[in-house]
Amino acid sequence: MSQSETTAGRATDQPDPRSMKEYYEIAEQVLPGAGLAIYSNPDDIRFVVHKGEGARLQDVDGKWYVDYSMAASVNILGHAHPAIASAMSDQLTRGHLHFGNLNVPVIELAKELVDAIPCAEMVVFGSTGSEANAYALRLARAFTGRDKVMKFEGAYHGAHDYSAISTFGGGTTDMPHIANFPQGVPDGAGIPQAVQDTVLVAPFNDLEAVRKIMEEHAGEIAALTTEPVQRNIPPHPDFHQGLRDLCDEFDILLIYDEVVSGFRMSYGGGQQYYGVTPDLAAYGKIIGGGAALAAVAGRAEIIDQANPRRRGEDDYVFVNGTHCGNPLAAAAGLACLRELKKPGTYDWLNGQAEKMRREAQKVFDRHDMPVLSYGVASYWNILFRDAPPRNQADMDATGDMKASKEFDLELVRQGVYVLPINRRYFSLAHDDGILEESLRRLDAACRVWTARH
């Protein structure tokens, strides 16, 4: 579903009676920084989204953008996909929030998740990826009787306190890079010291460092949490198998954060893609089809600690929420997964991403720009550097992160929507026509960049 290129990247008929300026005047009064979450754009490229169609977004002033954020990976089918719209519309006639009991869509979705996910023997539901990661840690702590957990520097596992530690280095914020392993650094104020003391931090792609920390804290660590691909940092060969082996050696649970990678890298997610099975995995984004839904999947003996029939027992784990397992999100998620399950889906999707990575590199080379276009599966990364980063410290120290951010903002000005210094995501709506247009707009951004530099 795509509009003609003439509508993308420039103003067309204004679809909203209020202008961008009017909306931002309101937003400045009622939203901190006139932004959402951690995102706030510079004044000259601020925009309020009016609608999404296929691989595009339109702002309230009528300008179209080719979208490579796709709601931070959520919209893998594309915006306003008819299968999801139909499923949600149908469910709305039956009631859309929690009934205080089981419902048909969530049972069907749970069965599909268990069938699809290698580690899944059972699942429990939540509402957000942050919740799913927090619940996974709670389940792991209860199961092992240990308090400490491990993560990797630069890894984002949600906004809960145990995740908001050592997420950002110098490349993505003005904070200086601090490598003081295994002591973590809070991402902001409000994280209690007691929480910080239970989180151990290691550099990604460094099995020796992981082993050293596990040896120093033997018998204290409940779980190690990792993403299959850590934002802009791909894993080295055998890194994930090495983590699995170390966790087995030290009797530590391995948790995969599949909030982004789940049902994106392959139908079985990152664990199927890399052939390594964790003990638990956190899910969100795609499994709700664009609505708020999350889950923790894993070994039955661990997940069953959240069994409501066990309330009152010493090892019962509290997992709850008004919207968890709501039928509207479950219906949307089930419709999404049924589309993704069709034969050939991931070969095509990952192939489109590989085509774009390859052709984009040719554009950068033609302009003699020191930029690397890389990624795995349906991820696309652009950074001013000559090789993929090994870990967060390497990304901060060896690449020009300021230039990377400035170029991403120029892409937005040219009508290609990306989140600066973040992964780009492909959808089933990113057909060859979208790729060709994107490459032309990428070329235009390069021409502007080289003229300024």
ABEGO torsion letter per residue (X at the ends): XBBBAAABGBBBBBABABBAAAAAAAAAAABBGGBBEABBBBAAABBBBABBBEABBBBAAGBBBBBAAGGGGABAAEBGBAAAAAAAAAAAAAEABBAGBBBAAAAAAAAAAAAABAABABBBBBABAAAAAAAAAAAAAAAAGBABBBBBBGBBAEABAAABBGABBAAABABBBBBBOABBBBABBGBBAAAAAABBBBBBGBAAAAAAAAAAABGABABBBBBABBEABBBBBGAAAAAAAAAAAAGBBBBBBAAAABGAABAAEAAAAAGBBBABBBBBGAAAGGBBBBBBBEBAAAAAAABAAABGBAABBBBBEAABGBAAAAAAAAAAAAAAABBGAAAAAAAAAAAAAAAAAAAAAAAGBBBBBBEBEABBBBBBBABBBABAAAAAAABBAAAAAAAAAAAAAAGBBBBBGBBBBBBAABBAAAAAAAAAAAAAAAAAAAAAX
